[in-house]
């Protein structure tokens, strides 16, 4: 389960942001997760819950996941299509000259701190 490693990396990043900004607590983290990123949202949530309570500045922190749909571009016909639904071959022209243009991202989008 590589989601645990992902969470450890997130926490390292959050520690750095908190230190740089003089933040004592983080109340919410929003991540953008690509549909084909290989990170499973439910596993990520479970790992977050298990790990966050072990860090004082994250004890009550909520993790919100926003899904980025996977979209593929076909070089042959110049069209975009849903990657998960159709895979690598273009559903319009059948070409395999395609590449993923979005949907494999993993980004920390937002960090919220409690109001003072």
N, CA, C and O atoms as CSV, one atom per row, in Angstrom:
chain,resi,resn,atom,element,x,y,z
A,1,UNK,N,N,0.854,-1.172,0.000
A,1,UNK,CA,C,0.000,0.000,0.000
A,1,UNK,C,C,0.902,1.237,0.000
A,1,UNK,O,O,1.417,1.633,1.046
A,2,UNK,N,N,1.087,1.836,-1.155
A,2,UNK,CA,C,1.944,3.009,-1.245
A,2,UNK,C,C,1.255,4.283,-0.754
A,2,UNK,O,O,1.903,5.322,-0.628
A,3,UNK,N,N,-0.030,4.215,-0.480
A,3,UNK,CA,C,-0.748,5.382,0.039
A,3,UNK,C,C,-0.168,5.869,1.354
A,3,UNK,O,O,-0.181,7.070,1.625
A,4,UNK,N,N,0.341,4.956,2.179
A,4,UNK,CA,C,0.953,5.357,3.441
A,4,UNK,C,C,2.191,6.218,3.181
A,4,UNK,O,O,2.397,7.233,3.848
A,5,UNK,N,N,3.001,5.818,2.227
A,5,UNK,CA,C,4.167,6.621,1.848
A,5,UNK,C,C,3.766,7.982,1.315
A,5,UNK,O,O,4.430,8.983,1.583
A,6,UNK,N,N,2.673,8.018,0.555
A,6,UNK,CA,C,2.152,9.289,0.033
A,6,UNK,C,C,1.746,10.195,1.194
A,6,UNK,O,O,2.046,11.388,1.188
A,7,UNK,N,N,1.072,9.633,2.177
A,7,UNK,CA,C,0.652,10.418,3.335
A,7,UNK,C,C,1.872,10.925,4.113
A,7,UNK,O,O,1.887,12.077,4.547
A,8,UNK,N,N,2.878,10.094,4.289
A,8,UNK,CA,C,4.095,10.551,4.975
A,8,UNK,C,C,4.717,11.735,4.236
A,8,UNK,O,O,5.152,12.702,4.861
A,9,UNK,N,N,4.757,11.656,2.921
A,9,UNK,CA,C,5.311,12.750,2.119
A,9,UNK,C,C,4.450,14.011,2.273
A,9,UNK,O,O,4.980,15.113,2.420
A,10,UNK,N,N,3.127,13.847,2.240
A,10,UNK,CA,C,2.226,14.991,2.442
A,10,UNK,C,C,2.492,15.662,3.778
A,10,UNK,O,O,2.568,16.888,3.862
A,11,UNK,N,N,2.632,14.861,4.817
A,11,UNK,CA,C,2.845,15.408,6.153
A,11,UNK,C,C,4.165,16.171,6.221
A,11,UNK,O,O,4.242,17.216,6.868
A,12,UNK,N,N,5.194,15.663,5.566
A,12,UNK,CA,C,6.465,16.393,5.518
A,12,UNK,C,C,6.268,17.758,4.854
A,12,UNK,O,O,6.788,18.767,5.329
A,13,UNK,N,N,5.518,17.778,3.760
A,13,UNK,CA,C,5.247,19.041,3.065
A,13,UNK,C,C,4.428,19.987,3.948
A,13,UNK,O,O,4.705,21.185,4.011
A,14,UNK,N,N,3.430,19.442,4.621
A,14,UNK,CA,C,2.582,20.261,5.494
A,14,UNK,C,C,3.371,20.826,6.670
A,14,UNK,O,O,3.146,21.965,7.080
A,15,UNK,N,N,4.293,20.037,7.214
A,15,UNK,CA,C,5.162,20.526,8.298
A,15,UNK,C,C,5.967,21.730,7.820
A,15,UNK,O,O,6.087,22.731,8.527
A,16,UNK,N,N,6.508,21.623,6.630
A,16,UNK,CA,C,7.319,22.712,6.085
A,16,UNK,C,C,6.480,23.968,5.864
A,16,UNK,O,O,6.915,25.071,6.197
A,17,UNK,N,N,5.297,23.811,5.312
A,17,UNK,CA,C,4.407,24.957,5.079
A,17,UNK,C,C,4.001,25.589,6.409
A,17,UNK,O,O,3.994,26.812,6.545
A,18,UNK,N,N,3.668,24.756,7.378
A,18,UNK,CA,C,3.278,25.266,8.696
A,18,UNK,C,C,4.428,26.038,9.333
A,18,UNK,O,O,4.218,27.128,9.865
A,19,UNK,N,N,5.630,25.492,9.286
A,19,UNK,CA,C,6.793,26.154,9.867
A,19,UNK,C,C,7.086,27.475,9.160
A,19,UNK,O,O,7.371,28.479,9.813
A,20,UNK,N,N,7.018,27.479,7.836
A,20,UNK,CA,C,7.299,28.691,7.064
A,20,UNK,C,C,6.291,29.802,7.330
A,20,UNK,O,O,6.602,30.981,7.163
A,21,UNK,N,N,5.078,29.424,7.747
A,21,UNK,CA,C,4.010,30.406,7.934
A,21,UNK,C,C,3.607,30.605,9.395
A,21,UNK,O,O,2.626,31.294,9.674
A,22,UNK,N,N,4.345,30.016,10.318
A,22,UNK,CA,C,4.051,30.173,11.735
A,22,UNK,C,C,2.703,29.599,12.136
A,22,UNK,O,O,2.033,30.138,13.017
A,23,UNK,N,N,2.301,28.513,11.496
A,23,UNK,CA,C,1.001,27.886,11.746
A,23,UNK,C,C,1.166,26.768,12.769
A,23,UNK,O,O,2.063,25.933,12.651
A,24,UNK,N,N,0.287,26.759,13.779
A,24,UNK,CA,C,0.342,25.744,14.826
A,24,UNK,C,C,-0.556,24.545,14.538
A,24,UNK,O,O,-0.245,23.419,14.923
A,25,UNK,N,N,-1.675,24.798,13.855
A,25,UNK,CA,C,-2.651,23.744,13.555
A,25,UNK,C,C,-3.160,23.903,12.131
A,25,UNK,O,O,-3.295,25.014,11.619
A,26,UNK,N,N,-3.438,22.764,11.504
A,26,UNK,CA,C,-4.081,22.748,10.191
A,26,UNK,C,C,-5.413,22.036,10.362
A,26,UNK,O,O,-5.466,20.943,10.925
A,27,UNK,N,N,-6.485,22.647,9.881
A,27,UNK,CA,C,-7.813,22.066,10.084
A,27,UNK,C,C,-8.325,21.279,8.876
A,27,UNK,O,O,-9.176,20.401,9.019
A,28,UNK,N,N,-7.804,21.597,7.689
A,28,UNK,CA,C,-8.297,20.916,6.492
A,28,UNK,C,C,-7.239,20.970,5.399
A,28,UNK,O,O,-6.572,21.984,5.196
A,29,UNK,N,N,-7.109,19.846,4.704
A,29,UNK,CA,C,-6.224,19.758,3.544
A,29,UNK,C,C,-7.060,19.244,2.385
A,29,UNK,O,O,-7.762,18.239,2.501
A,30,UNK,N,N,-6.972,19.954,1.259
A,30,UNK,CA,C,-7.675,19.539,0.046
A,30,UNK,C,C,-6.622,19.100,-0.962
A,30,UNK,O,O,-5.692,19.845,-1.271
A,31,UNK,N,N,-6.780,17.882,-1.469
A,31,UNK,CA,C,-5.864,17.394,-2.499
A,31,UNK,C,C,-6.638,17.131,-3.781
A,31,UNK,O,O,-7.808,16.750,-3.763
A,32,UNK,N,N,-5.948,17.348,-4.890
A,32,UNK,CA,C,-6.483,16.977,-6.196
A,32,UNK,C,C,-5.833,15.657,-6.576
A,32,UNK,O,O,-4.608,15.531,-6.580
A,33,UNK,N,N,-6.660,14.688,-6.891
A,33,UNK,CA,C,-6.186,13.340,-7.160
A,33,UNK,C,C,-6.679,12.894,-8.526
A,33,UNK,O,O,-7.884,12.780,-8.753
A,34,UNK,N,N,-5.755,12.645,-9.426
A,34,UNK,CA,C,-6.110,12.190,-10.764
A,34,UNK,C,C,-6.750,10.815,-10.738
A,34,UNK,O,O,-6.386,9.947,-9.945
A,35,UNK,N,N,-7.699,10.647,-11.617
A,35,UNK,CA,C,-8.487,9.411,-11.705
A,35,UNK,C,C,-7.614,8.190,-11.977
A,35,UNK,O,O,-7.963,7.082,-11.570
A,36,UNK,N,N,-6.479,8.377,-12.662
A,36,UNK,CA,C,-5.584,7.253,-12.959
A,36,UNK,C,C,-4.214,7.445,-12.305
A,36,UNK,O,O,-3.193,7.031,-12.854
A,37,UNK,N,N,-4.202,8.069,-11.140
A,37,UNK,CA,C,-2.944,8.380,-10.446
A,37,UNK,C,C,-2.328,7.177,-9.739
A,37,UNK,O,O,-1.191,7.258,-9.276
A,38,UNK,N,N,-3.032,6.095,-9.649
A,38,UNK,CA,C,-2.670,4.863,-8.926
A,38,UNK,C,C,-2.836,4.991,-7.420
A,38,UNK,O,O,-2.539,4.046,-6.689
A,39,UNK,N,N,-3.303,6.136,-6.941
A,39,UNK,CA,C,-3.595,6.300,-5.517
A,39,UNK,C,C,-5.087,6.036,-5.324
A,39,UNK,O,O,-5.923,6.650,-5.987
A,40,UNK,N,N,-5.411,5.134,-4.428
A,40,UNK,CA,C,-6.802,4.761,-4.169
A,40,UNK,C,C,-7.353,5.672,-3.067
A,40,UNK,O,O,-6.854,5.663,-1.942
A,41,UNK,N,N,-8.393,6.464,-3.401
A,41,UNK,CA,C,-8.895,7.455,-2.438
A,41,UNK,C,C,-9.253,6.883,-1.067
A,41,UNK,O,O,-8.909,7.486,-0.050
A,42,UNK,N,N,-9.929,5.746,-1.013
A,42,UNK,CA,C,-10.323,5.195,0.292
A,42,UNK,C,C,-9.105,4.761,1.107
A,42,UNK,O,O,-9.098,4.913,2.329
A,43,UNK,N,N,-8.085,4.227,0.453
A,43,UNK,CA,C,-6.852,3.852,1.154
A,43,UNK,C,C,-6.133,5.100,1.648
A,43,UNK,O,O,-5.591,5.118,2.753
A,44,UNK,N,N,-6.132,6.147,0.821
A,44,UNK,CA,C,-5.499,7.398,1.214
A,44,UNK,C,C,-6.178,7.966,2.455
A,44,UNK,O,O,-5.504,8.417,3.380
A,45,UNK,N,N,-7.506,7.946,2.479
A,45,UNK,CA,C,-8.255,8.432,3.646
A,45,UNK,C,C,-7.916,7.613,4.891
A,45,UNK,O,O,-7.692,8.170,5.965
A,46,UNK,N,N,-7.881,6.290,4.741
A,46,UNK,CA,C,-7.565,5.421,5.882
A,46,UNK,C,C,-6.159,5.697,6.420
A,46,UNK,O,O,-5.958,5.793,7.631
A,47,UNK,N,N,-5.200,5.822,5.519
A,47,UNK,CA,C,-3.822,6.106,5.937
A,47,UNK,C,C,-3.736,7.479,6.581
A,47,UNK,O,O,-3.008,7.666,7.556
A,48,UNK,N,N,-4.474,8.439,6.043
A,48,UNK,CA,C,-4.495,9.787,6.628
A,48,UNK,C,C,-5.014,9.742,8.059
A,48,UNK,O,O,-4.398,10.302,8.966
A,49,UNK,N,N,-6.142,9.079,8.259
A,49,UNK,CA,C,-6.737,8.997,9.600
A,49,UNK,C,C,-5.775,8.340,10.591
A,49,UNK,O,O,-5.655,8.781,11.734
A,50,UNK,N,N,-5.104,7.305,10.153
A,50,UNK,CA,C,-4.184,6.582,11.019
A,50,UNK,C,C,-2.969,7.443,11.366
A,50,UNK,O,O,-2.482,7.399,12.496
A,51,UNK,N,N,-2.482,8.218,10.408
A,51,UNK,CA,C,-1.243,8.970,10.585
A,51,UNK,C,C,-1.441,10.353,11.192
A,51,UNK,O,O,-0.658,10.773,12.044
A,52,UNK,N,N,-2.483,11.067,10.761
A,52,UNK,CA,C,-2.669,12.465,11.180
A,52,UNK,C,C,-2.798,12.608,12.696
A,52,UNK,O,O,-2.298,13.579,13.265
A,53,UNK,N,N,-3.450,11.671,13.348
A,53,UNK,CA,C,-3.645,11.785,14.805
A,53,UNK,C,C,-2.327,11.662,15.576
A,53,UNK,O,O,-2.277,11.963,16.768
A,54,UNK,N,N,-1.291,11.233,14.918
A,54,UNK,CA,C,0.017,11.085,15.550
A,54,UNK,C,C,0.854,12.376,15.483
A,54,UNK,O,O,1.986,12.421,15.964
A,55,UNK,N,N,0.276,13.412,14.882
A,55,UNK,CA,C,0.958,14.703,14.744
A,55,UNK,C,C,0.065,15.786,15.348
A,55,UNK,O,O,-1.064,15.993,14.903
A,56,UNK,N,N,0.579,16.466,16.356
A,56,UNK,CA,C,-0.235,17.458,17.070
A,56,UNK,C,C,-0.874,18.485,16.149
A,56,UNK,O,O,-2.030,18.855,16.352
A,57,UNK,N,N,-0.149,18.953,15.145
A,57,UNK,CA,C,-0.687,20.014,14.302
A,57,UNK,C,C,-1.749,19.514,13.312
A,57,UNK,O,O,-2.355,20.314,12.599
A,58,UNK,N,N,-1.971,18.205,13.268
A,58,UNK,CA,C,-2.969,17.615,12.359
A,58,UNK,C,C,-4.052,16.814,13.077
A,58,UNK,O,O,-4.865,16.161,12.423
A,59,UNK,N,N,-4.077,16.851,14.397
A,59,UNK,CA,C,-4.975,15.976,15.169
A,59,UNK,C,C,-6.431,16.025,14.724
A,59,UNK,O,O,-7.088,14.985,14.684
A,60,UNK,N,N,-6.951,17.198,14.388
A,60,UNK,CA,C,-8.350,17.331,13.972
A,60,UNK,C,C,-8.472,17.734,12.509
A,60,UNK,O,O,-9.466,18.337,12.105
A,61,UNK,N,N,-7.478,17.406,11.736
A,61,UNK,CA,C,-7.428,17.832,10.340
A,61,UNK,C,C,-8.230,16.890,9.436
A,61,UNK,O,O,-8.095,15.668,9.500
A,62,UNK,N,N,-9.052,17.492,8.609
A,62,UNK,CA,C,-9.868,16.757,7.640
A,62,UNK,C,C,-9.128,16.710,6.302
A,62,UNK,O,O,-8.539,17.703,5.876
A,63,UNK,N,N,-9.163,15.558,5.650
A,63,UNK,CA,C,-8.599,15.410,4.309
A,63,UNK,C,C,-9.745,15.331,3.311
A,63,UNK,O,O,-10.598,14.448,3.404
A,64,UNK,N,N,-9.763,16.253,2.362
A,64,UNK,CA,C,-10.773,16.249,1.301
A,64,UNK,C,C,-10.074,15.929,-0.023
A,64,UNK,O,O,-9.014,16.473,-0.333
A,65,UNK,N,N,-10.687,15.043,-0.784
A,65,UNK,CA,C,-10.108,14.631,-2.058
A,65,UNK,C,C,-11.019,15.078,-3.192
A,65,UNK,O,O,-12.209,14.765,-3.210
A,66,UNK,N,N,-10.443,15.814,-4.137
A,66,UNK,CA,C,-11.147,16.212,-5.349
A,66,UNK,C,C,-10.567,15.395,-6.503
A,66,UNK,O,O,-9.353,15.377,-6.711
A,67,UNK,N,N,-11.431,14.727,-7.242
A,67,UNK,CA,C,-10.984,13.875,-8.332
A,67,UNK,C,C,-10.843,14.665,-9.620
A,67,UNK,O,O,-11.737,15.418,-10.006
A,68,UNK,N,N,-9.713,14.483,-10.278
A,68,UNK,CA,C,-9.473,15.072,-11.590
A,68,UNK,C,C,-9.723,13.978,-12.625
A,68,UNK,O,O,-9.015,12.971,-12.628
A,69,UNK,N,N,-10.716,14.150,-13.506
A,69,UNK,CA,C,-11.001,13.123,-14.510
A,69,UNK,C,C,-9.804,12.914,-15.443
A,69,UNK,O,O,-9.102,13.862,-15.796
A,70,UNK,N,N,-9.589,11.676,-15.829
A,70,UNK,CA,C,-8.516,11.346,-16.766
A,70,UNK,C,C,-8.995,11.609,-18.189
A,70,UNK,O,O,-10.056,11.143,-18.605
A,71,UNK,N,N,-8.183,12.370,-18.927
A,71,UNK,CA,C,-8.518,12.717,-20.300
A,71,UNK,C,C,-7.316,12.400,-21.182
A,71,UNK,O,O,-6.178,12.726,-20.841
A,72,UNK,N,N,-7.579,11.765,-22.315
A,72,UNK,CA,C,-6.545,11.398,-23.277
A,72,UNK,C,C,-6.750,12.184,-24.564
A,72,UNK,O,O,-7.880,12.480,-24.953
A,73,UNK,N,N,-5.639,12.519,-25.220
A,73,UNK,CA,C,-5.662,13.245,-26.484
A,73,UNK,C,C,-5.223,12.314,-27.606
A,73,UNK,O,O,-4.254,11.569,-27.458
A,74,UNK,N,N,-5.936,12.357,-28.726
A,74,UNK,CA,C,-5.589,11.553,-29.898
A,74,UNK,C,C,-4.856,12.439,-30.898
A,74,UNK,O,O,-5.399,13.439,-31.368
A,75,UNK,N,N,-3.621,12.067,-31.221
A,75,UNK,CA,C,-2.840,12.818,-32.199
A,75,UNK,C,C,-3.382,12.651,-33.618
A,75,UNK,O,O,-3.205,13.538,-34.454
A,76,UNK,N,N,-4.033,11.539,-33.894
A,76,UNK,CA,C,-4.521,11.271,-35.244
A,76,UNK,C,C,-5.709,12.158,-35.626
A,76,UNK,O,O,-5.736,12.719,-36.721
A,77,UNK,N,N,-6.687,12.287,-34.733
A,77,UNK,CA,C,-7.889,13.062,-35.062
A,77,UNK,C,C,-8.000,14.372,-34.286
A,77,UNK,O,O,-8.887,15.180,-34.562
A,78,UNK,N,N,-7.101,14.591,-33.310
A,78,UNK,CA,C,-7.101,15.845,-32.570
A,78,UNK,C,C,-8.199,15.973,-31.531
A,78,UNK,O,O,-8.483,17.080,-31.074
A,79,UNK,N,N,-8.815,14.884,-31.151
A,79,UNK,CA,C,-9.916,14.913,-30.175
A,79,UNK,C,C,-9.452,14.428,-28.807
A,79,UNK,O,O,-8.465,13.702,-28.688
A,80,UNK,N,N,-10.185,14.845,-27.783
A,80,UNK,CA,C,-9.976,14.378,-26.418
A,80,UNK,C,C,-11.105,13.433,-26.041
A,80,UNK,O,O,-12.223,13.551,-26.542
A,81,UNK,N,N,-10.801,12.496,-25.153
A,81,UNK,CA,C,-11.829,11.569,-24.690
A,81,UNK,C,C,-11.499,11.072,-23.283
A,81,UNK,O,O,-10.368,11.202,-22.815
A,82,UNK,N,N,-12.501,10.504,-22.620
A,82,UNK,CA,C,-12.337,9.965,-21.271
A,82,UNK,C,C,-11.486,8.710,-21.271
A,82,UNK,O,O,-11.831,7.713,-21.905
A,83,UNK,N,N,-10.388,8.765,-20.566
A,83,UNK,CA,C,-9.422,7.669,-20.539
A,83,UNK,C,C,-9.990,6.406,-19.894
A,83,UNK,O,O,-9.822,5.307,-20.422
A,84,UNK,N,N,-10.651,6.560,-18.769
A,84,UNK,CA,C,-11.151,5.393,-18.045
A,84,UNK,C,C,-12.196,4.652,-18.870
A,84,UNK,O,O,-12.224,3.422,-18.890
A,85,UNK,N,N,-13.041,5.396,-19.540
A,85,UNK,CA,C,-14.106,4.776,-20.320
A,85,UNK,C,C,-13.587,4.076,-21.572
A,85,UNK,O,O,-14.081,3.006,-21.929
A,86,UNK,N,N,-12.602,4.662,-22.241
A,86,UNK,CA,C,-12.198,4.134,-23.549
A,86,UNK,C,C,-10.784,3.579,-23.618
A,86,UNK,O,O,-10.452,2.909,-24.595
A,87,UNK,N,N,-9.948,3.825,-22.636
A,87,UNK,CA,C,-8.597,3.275,-22.644
A,87,UNK,C,C,-7.665,4.003,-23.585
A,87,UNK,O,O,-7.796,5.208,-23.800
A,88,UNK,N,N,-6.732,3.273,-24.138
A,88,UNK,CA,C,-5.674,3.875,-24.955
A,88,UNK,C,C,-6.094,4.160,-26.391
A,88,UNK,O,O,-5.632,5.139,-26.977
A,89,UNK,N,N,-6.953,3.336,-26.970
A,89,UNK,CA,C,-7.367,3.530,-28.363
A,89,UNK,C,C,-8.478,4.571,-28.453
A,89,UNK,O,O,-9.437,4.541,-27.682
A,90,UNK,N,N,-8.337,5.485,-29.398
A,90,UNK,CA,C,-9.310,6.559,-29.577
A,90,UNK,C,C,-10.667,5.983,-29.987
A,90,UNK,O,O,-10.736,5.194,-30.929
A,91,UNK,N,N,-11.744,6.362,-29.297
A,91,UNK,CA,C,-13.069,5.831,-29.640
A,91,UNK,C,C,-13.627,6.431,-30.942
A,91,UNK,O,O,-14.574,5.888,-31.511
A,92,UNK,N,N,-13.055,7.530,-31.412
A,92,UNK,CA,C,-13.547,8.171,-32.631
A,92,UNK,C,C,-12.906,7.598,-33.885
A,92,UNK,O,O,-13.593,7.294,-34.860
A,93,UNK,N,N,-11.567,7.452,-33.854
A,93,UNK,CA,C,-10.875,7.011,-35.072
A,93,UNK,C,C,-10.148,5.681,-34.911
A,93,UNK,O,O,-9.668,5.123,-35.897
A,94,UNK,N,N,-10.057,5.163,-33.688
A,94,UNK,CA,C,-9.412,3.873,-33.448
A,94,UNK,C,C,-7.897,3.931,-33.332
A,94,UNK,O,O,-7.260,2.899,-33.123
A,95,UNK,N,N,-7.314,5.101,-33.462
A,95,UNK,CA,C,-5.859,5.242,-33.403
A,95,UNK,C,C,-5.325,4.953,-32.006
A,95,UNK,O,O,-5.994,5.181,-30.998
A,96,UNK,N,N,-4.103,4.447,-31.984
A,96,UNK,CA,C,-3.391,4.240,-30.725
A,96,UNK,C,C,-2.380,5.344,-30.472
A,96,UNK,O,O,-1.643,5.294,-29.487
A,97,UNK,N,N,-2.335,6.334,-31.340
A,97,UNK,CA,C,-1.413,7.474,-31.168
A,97,UNK,C,C,-2.051,8.472,-30.203
A,97,UNK,O,O,-2.500,9.546,-30.605
A,98,UNK,N,N,-2.081,8.106,-28.959
A,98,UNK,CA,C,-2.754,8.888,-27.932
A,98,UNK,C,C,-1.830,9.092,-26.742
A,98,UNK,O,O,-0.863,8.356,-26.547
A,99,UNK,N,N,-2.153,10.112,-25.950
A,99,UNK,CA,C,-1.417,10.305,-24.703
A,99,UNK,C,C,-2.313,10.990,-23.678
A,99,UNK,O,O,-3.221,11.749,-24.017
A,100,UNK,N,N,-2.027,10.698,-22.426
A,100,UNK,CA,C,-2.775,11.237,-21.300
A,100,UNK,C,C,-2.432,12.718,-21.133
A,100,UNK,O,O,-1.257,13.080,-21.064
A,101,UNK,N,N,-3.458,13.574,-21.067
A,101,UNK,CA,C,-3.188,14.994,-20.862
A,101,UNK,C,C,-3.522,15.449,-19.439
A,101,UNK,O,O,-2.989,16.457,-18.975
A,102,UNK,N,N,-4.378,14.736,-18.759
A,102,UNK,CA,C,-4.625,15.016,-17.340
A,102,UNK,C,C,-5.282,13.786,-16.710
A,102,UNK,O,O,-5.891,12.949,-17.376
A,103,UNK,N,N,-5.121,13.729,-15.385
A,103,UNK,CA,C,-5.740,12.632,-14.661
A,103,UNK,C,C,-4.785,11.778,-13.861
A,103,UNK,O,O,-5.213,10.836,-13.193
A,104,UNK,N,N,-3.479,12.090,-13.913
A,104,UNK,CA,C,-2.539,11.335,-13.077
A,104,UNK,C,C,-1.892,12.220,-12.012
A,104,UNK,O,O,-0.875,11.849,-11.426
A,105,UNK,N,N,-2.483,13.390,-11.764
A,105,UNK,CA,C,-1.935,14.340,-10.801
A,105,UNK,C,C,-2.185,13.918,-9.352
A,105,UNK,O,O,-3.102,13.159,-9.039
A,106,UNK,N,N,-1.331,14.443,-8.501
A,106,UNK,CA,C,-1.547,14.393,-7.061
A,106,UNK,C,C,-0.990,15.698,-6.517
A,106,UNK,O,O,0.225,15.877,-6.440
A,107,UNK,N,N,-1.878,16.610,-6.140
A,107,UNK,CA,C,-1.466,17.945,-5.734
A,107,UNK,C,C,-2.155,18.356,-4.431
A,107,UNK,O,O,-3.344,18.101,-4.239
A,108,UNK,N,N,-1.398,18.991,-3.547
A,108,UNK,CA,C,-2.038,19.633,-2.401
A,108,UNK,C,C,-2.579,20.957,-2.917
A,108,UNK,O,O,-1.819,21.852,-3.287
A,109,UNK,N,N,-3.884,21.066,-2.936
A,109,UNK,CA,C,-4.538,22.249,-3.507
A,109,UNK,C,C,-4.734,23.358,-2.475
A,109,UNK,O,O,-4.493,24.531,-2.761
A,110,UNK,N,N,-5.172,22.979,-1.273
A,110,UNK,CA,C,-5.530,23.951,-0.245
A,110,UNK,C,C,-5.125,23.451,1.123
A,110,UNK,O,O,-5.145,22.253,1.405
A,111,UNK,N,N,-4.756,24.403,1.964
A,111,UNK,CA,C,-4.482,24.123,3.359
A,111,UNK,C,C,-5.258,25.156,4.164
A,111,UNK,O,O,-5.067,26.359,3.984
A,112,UNK,N,N,-6.129,24.693,5.048
A,112,UNK,CA,C,-6.900,25.612,5.892
A,112,UNK,C,C,-6.415,25.529,7.324
A,112,UNK,O,O,-6.067,24.463,7.831
A,113,UNK,N,N,-6.405,26.696,7.962
A,113,UNK,CA,C,-6.035,26.766,9.372
A,113,UNK,C,C,-7.230,27.268,10.163
A,113,UNK,O,O,-8.067,27.990,9.620
A,114,UNK,N,N,-7.327,26.903,11.427
A,114,UNK,CA,C,-8.453,27.374,12.246
A,114,UNK,C,C,-8.417,28.899,12.372
A,114,UNK,O,O,-7.348,29.510,12.386
A,115,UNK,N,N,-9.598,29.495,12.462
A,115,UNK,CA,C,-9.688,30.941,12.671
A,115,UNK,C,C,-9.217,31.272,14.074
A,115,UNK,O,O,-9.473,30.534,15.026
A,116,UNK,N,N,-8.535,32.376,14.180
A,116,UNK,CA,C,-7.983,32.795,15.483
A,116,UNK,C,C,-8.941,33.734,16.171
A,116,UNK,O,O,-8.663,34.199,17.276
